[in-house]
Amino acid sequence: MTLSLQAFQKISEYEWEIPAAFRPDMRVPVRFFTSRRMLENALADRSVEQALNAATLPGLVGRVAVMPDVHQGYGFPIGGVAATRFPDGVISPGGIGYDINCGVRLMASNILLEEVRPHLADLALALDRCCPSGVGVKGGRRLTAGELEQVCRQGAAWAVKQGFGEAIDLARTESGGGLGEADPAALSRQACERGQGQLGSLGSGNHFIEIDLVERVFDKKSAAAFGLIEGCLVLQIHSGSRGLGHQVCTDTVQAFQQVVHKYNIILPDRELVSAPLDSPEGRRYLAAMCCAANYAFANRQMLAAQARSAFDQVLVGKVGNPHLRQVYDIAHNMGSIETHLVNGKSLKLCVHRKGATRAFAPGHPALPAEYRASGQPVLVPGSMGTESWVLAGAQRAMQVSFGSCCHGAGRLMSRSQARHSLRGEQLMHDLEERGIQIRTGSLGGLAEEAPAAYKDVSEVVKVVVETGLASKVALLKPLLVIKG
């Protein structure tokens, strides 16, 4: 399909829409939150077409919302949000992604840059040692079959019970770090086998651990509530459900190729395969997806505990208080059962967020009490070596995007394009010249994550702030990056 800007209705400087009448098979309109320049960039790949295809799914309500960090994905665009009625709509694994509950955890400290600067190299080594990374790399603890079942049912709470972290971590994790719809019986043998050895590991690709400096606070009240102090260090962890989640998606995409015929679901793209939420197949995928989500919550909980251990090993006795306290943990590849107002009616929905995060507004009951005045922390990491942002969810997000916001910078180049056009050695040199320490197991993998391969995260953030999806809280500057 060839699309141009003429297909879009301009709602405002940063909002564009294609109405449902644009194609006879579209059930809802598609709203793009983006600048003109980034929209033109999106037209260069299939992301806009994929968003229109997503608008054909049975049971959709409201609109498909597309974030400014959008780029082409599998079936759905990365940066897409779509909500279907529960339980008579469909659930689509392509609308959630292969790395189920890939997400970001932010941890804050009282550590000043000047007191830790002499120890950054040692801290990098300790983090690299304590937090295993890489394709297929094993985690810090091999699980028995029974332990894996408990992880899949309990999520981060299991890790806390095992001594990995603190009870307050759970309150400051999306959904308390666990989804109740999980059922390990829905997992394949291969998914279980892949999950048993990888808990507490970072993975590869765009996954990372990063030490940042809180360079600037924009909202003092919200920053104080989140525990962010200008001039102090924070830690970001970006990881997901590892091989278990990937296998759940692989198994389901294969199975659903026949399921769509069984339920007479007509699709413009076979990558959008779906099943009714109230069908046996839909219920099985939801149960398996929630297992993978819980595994990911537990994985980041263990990584956080391992990072705290690294900080203690290096900094106890050298800085005043090396403890890392949790700010928040959010997912950006998830199908969540939530209640939202749609056309004045309260509806129970399955909200598909692929490369998009929750951004619940002030007062939302799902937020911990200490964050209800500010709204949910929204974590937007930049590309490697560029700034990251902490935002707060805003009321308009509840009205126009099912309480959702962007999740990062968003790719401009595919990984293969970046690998062929950029050099990891040069990138490492350039970052170290800027005072950013890098630890990586692959220079080729480093090139894939170069800033030139991504959009400008500040432009992405400007869009979501100008459209009222979120507000600025703090700007983070990278100091040390550990790549999978």
N, C-alpha and C positions, 0 to 999 in steps of 0.2 A: 504494500500500500504506500503510495506517495502522498505525503502530507506537507502542507505549508502553513505559514502563520495565518493565512486567510481562513483556515478551518476553525480558528479559535475566536471566541468572543472575549474581548478584553473587559474584565470586571473592574480592575484597578491596575495601578502600576505594577503590582506583584501578584495579581491573580488573573488567571485565564481559564476559560471553560469551553469544552466541547459538549453541546447538548445531546441528550439521549436520542433526539431525532436525526442526528448525523448519520447513523447506520440503523437499519431496520432491526438488527439483532441486539442492539444496546438496550438495557433495561433501566439504566440510570445515567445521568451526566457524569463527566469526568472533570474535576477541578484541579488545575495545576497551580501550585504556589511556587512562583519562580519569577526571575527577571526575564526581560526579553532576550538578553544575550544567552542566558543559560537555557532558555526554551529553544532557541535556535540550535544550540549544541545538542540538546536532547533529540532534535529531529534528525541528527546524523546517525543515530543507531535506531533500534527497534523499540525503544522504551515507550514512546508515545503510542505506537500501534499496540504494544502489549497492554497498556493501560485501557485502551478502548476495548480490547479483547476481554479484559477482566470485567468490564462493565456488562458483559453478556451472561454472567453466571446466575443461575436460578436463586431466588430468595434474597437478592441484594436490596438494601434500603438506602435512602439518602443519596449519596454520591460516592464515586471512587475518588479518593484524595491522593494527589501526587506531590511529593515533597521536592524541594529544590535540589537535593542531592541525587535525584533520580538518574538511573542508568539501566541499561538492558540487563535482564536477568533470565531465569528459567521460567517461562510462562508469564508470570507477573513481572512487572518492572521492579527493580530494587529501589525502594523509596515509595512503594505503593501501599495504600490503606483501603480496605474494602470490608464492609460488614454485611453479614447475612443473618436472616432471622433464625433464632434458635427455638425449636429444633427442626423446623421445616425448610430451612435453607440448606445450602451445601457447604462443605468444607473442602478446600483445595490445598494439597501439599505445596503446589507451586506458589501459592500466596503466602506461604510461611517460610519456605526455603529449606535447603539441605542442612545447613548448620542451625538446627532448631535451638532457639534461645541463645544464639550468639548474643553477647551483651557486654556491658561495661560496668565495672565496679570502681567507684572513686573513694579513696581513703585520704583523710586529712591529718595534719600534724601541727604541732607547735614548734617544729624544727626550723630555725632560721637558716637561710642559705649560707651565710658567712661561717656559721659554726659547723656546717656539714661539708663545705667545699673541699677541705683537705681529705675527706674520706669517701668522696664520690666514686673513685676508681675501685676501692675495696667493696663499696656497696654494690657496684655493678657486678663484680665477681660473685658476691654472696647471693644476689638475686638470681643470677644465671645458674648458680649451683643448686639453689633451693627450689627453683621453679622450672622443671624440665620442659623443653620445647622442641618442636620439629615434627615432621610427618611420621606418624606411627609411633612416636616416642611414648614410653611407658610413664605412668604417673608415680606419685610417691608411695602408693599403696595398692597392691593387687587385691581385688575383692573376691571373696567367695561368692558362689551363686546366691546364697542367702543374703549376704551383705549388699550385693547389687540390687536385689529386690527391695531391700529397705531403702537404699538410696533413691530408687525410682519412685517409691511411694512417699518418702519424707522430704526429699530435696535437701536444701541447706541445713534443715533442722537435724538431719542425721549427722552431718559433719560437726555441728556444734556439740551434739551429744558425745561425739568421739574426742572432744577436746580441741577441735579446730575452730576457734573463734569464740564469740561472746553472744549472749542472748539478744543484746541490742542490735547486733548485725541483722537478725531476722526481721525485726521491726522496720529496719531501713533497707529492706530488699523488696522489690516488686512482688506482690502476692505473698508476702511473708516468706519468700524463698521456696514455695511449694504449691503445686496445683493438685486439688483434690480429685480430679477426674482420672488420675493416673492408674493404670492397671498393668503390671509387669507381664501378665498372661498374654497381652497383646503384642509383645515383642517377639521377633524371630530369634532363633538360636544364634544366628550370625551376629545380630545386633547385640545380644548379651555377651557373646565372646569378645566382641570389639570393645565393649564397655568395661569389662572386668579389669583390664590392665592400665587404663588411661586416666583414671580419676586423679586430679591434682597436677595436670599437665596443661601446657599453654597451647600446643598445636602449632600450625604453620600459617603461611599466607599473610593476611593482614592482622593476625593476632599479635598482641604485644603486651609488655609491661613497661610503664613509662613513669619516670619521676619528673614532676613539673614544679614550677614555682608559681604561686598565686601572684601574678604580676600586677593585676589591677582589679579592684572591687568596684562594681557599678551600683549594686544595691546592698547597702550596709546592713540593713535589717535582715534580708534573706541570707546574706553571706554569714552573718552571725548565727542564724538559726541552723545553717548547714555546717557550721564549724570551720569556715574558710577564713584564713587570716592572711592579709596582704603581706608578702615577704616571706611566707612560710612554705614548706614543701607539701605536696600532695602526691599520691600514687594512683595511677590508672591501671586497671587490668582488663584486657579485652580478650575474651575467649568464649567458647561455647560448649556444645555437647559432644565434641570430638567424634570418634568413629561410630558411636552408638546412634547419635542423631542423624548422621549421614546415612546410616543403614536403614533407619526408620523411613526416611524420605525415599530412598531407593526402592525399598520393598513396596511402599505404598504407591508410588508412581507406576511401577510395573503392574501391580494388582488392579489399579484403577483404570488401566487401559481397557479392560473388559467391563468394569463396573459401570462406566458411562453408557455402554450399550444396554446393560441390564435395566437401567433407570431412564433410558431414552433422553440422556442429557446431550444436547447438540452444542458443540464447541467449535469456535473458529481456529483453535490451536490445540493440538493433542497434549501440549505441555500444561494445559489448564485442567487436566483430568481432575474430577471431583466426585464426591458421593454425598447423598443426602445425610445430614447430621443425625437423623433418626433412623438410618438404615444400619444393619449389622456392620457393614464395611466402614461407614462413617464413624460409628461409635468406636470401632476398633482402632481406626487411625487417631481419633481424638485421644483415646487412652494411651496409645503408644507415643503420640506427640507429647503428651503431658509427662510421660516417663522420661523422655529425652530432655524436656524442659527442666524437670527436677534434677536430673543428672547434671545439667549445666549449672544450675544454681549451686549444687553441692561442689562442683568442680571449681567455680570461682571462690566459694567459701574456703576450700582447702588451699587454693592459690593465695588467697588473702592471708591465711594463717602462716603459710610458708614465707610470704613476704614479710610479715611481722617478725618472724624468726630471724630472717636475714638482717632486718634493721636492728634487732636486739644484738645479734652477734657482732655487728660492726660498731654500733653507736652507744651501747650501754657504757656509762662512765665517761663518754666523750661529748655528749650533748645533754641538755637538761632533762628532756623527756622524749625518748624515741618512739613512743607508742603511736600507732596508726589507728585512728578511729574511723569507722565507716560513715560516709556521707550517704551514699545510695548505690543500689545495684539495679540496673534496668536491662530489659531484653529488647532486641530489635529484630528478631525473627520469631514471631509468636502468633498463635491463634488463641485469643483470650475470650472467655465467656464473660460478658459484661452487660450492664444495663445502661442504656442511653435514651435520651429524649430525641424522638424523630417526629417532626411535624406535630409537636405538642403531646405525643404519646410516649409513655415509658415502655421500651421494648428490650427484651432479652436477646442479645446478639452474639454471634461469633465474629470478633473483630480480627481480621487478618492484617498483621503489620509485618511487612517484609522490608527490611532496611528502613524501618521507621520505629520510633519509640513512643511509649506512653508519655503524655504531657498533661496529667490531670491538674485541674485548676484549684485555686485556694478553696478550702472548705470541703474538698472531696473526702468522703468517709474512708476511702481506701488508704489514705495517707496517714503516716504516724502523726500523733498529736502535735509534735513540735514543728511540723512542716505545714500544717493546715492553713496558717496565716499567709504563708509564702507561695504555696503551690508546690507541686512535685519537682524535685531536682531533675533536670533534663541534661544528660551528659552528651556532649557533641565533640568527640575527639577529632582533631585535624589530621591531615596526612603527616607522615613521618617528618619530624623536624619543624613543623609549623605549629601555630598556637592551637589550643583547644578551648572550648567554652563550657561554662556551667550556666544553664538557663533555668528558668522556673516556668512551669506550665501555667497557661492563662485561660480565662473563661472562654474566649472565642474558639479555642481548640475544641472545647466540648460541643460547640455549636456547629462547626464546619468540618472537623476532621476526626470525629469520634475520640477526642482527647488524645490526639497524636501529633508528633513533631518529627523533624529530621533526625538522622542518626549519625551523621558525619559529613565529610566533604563531598563524597561521591566521585566515582571514577570518571576521568576523561578518556583514558586509554585502557584497553584491555591488558591483562597481565602479559600476554604474549607480545603485544605491541610495545609495552614498557620494557620488557626484557631485551627486545631487539634494538630499541632506539636509545636506551639509557645504560650507563655503566655503573655497576654497584661500587667499584673501587673509587670512582670519581665522586659519587654521592657521599660515601663514607668520609672522604677527604674534606669535601665541602662542609659537611655537618660538623666535623671535628674542628674545622677552622672557625666555626661559629660558636664553639664551646659546648657542643652537644655530643656526649659520649654515646657510642653505638656498640652493641653486642649482637652478633648475628651468626648463624651457622651457614649462611649461603649468601654470597654476593649477588648471585642471580636473583634470589628471592628479595634481596634488598632493592634491586633495580625495579622490581615489580611494584614496590611501595613508595617509589620516589615522589616527592611533592609535585613534580611535573606531570605525573600520571593522574592527578586528582584536581578537582575544582578548588577554588579559593574558599576555604571554610568560612572566612569572615563575610563573604558575599552570601553564602548559604544562610548564615545566621542573620544577616541583615533582612533577608526575605521573611524568615519566620517571625522576627521581631516586628517588622513593618506590617505584617498581616495579622498580628495579634495572637499567634499560636503560642508564643512564649515571650519572656522578658529576660534581659541580660542580668546575670548575677556576678560572674567573675570571668576573667581572662587568665588562662594558664599558659606558661611558657615552658617548652621542653628543656630538660637538662640531661637526661639519660634515657636511652631507648633500648630495650631488649626485644629483638624480633624473633618470632618462631622460625 
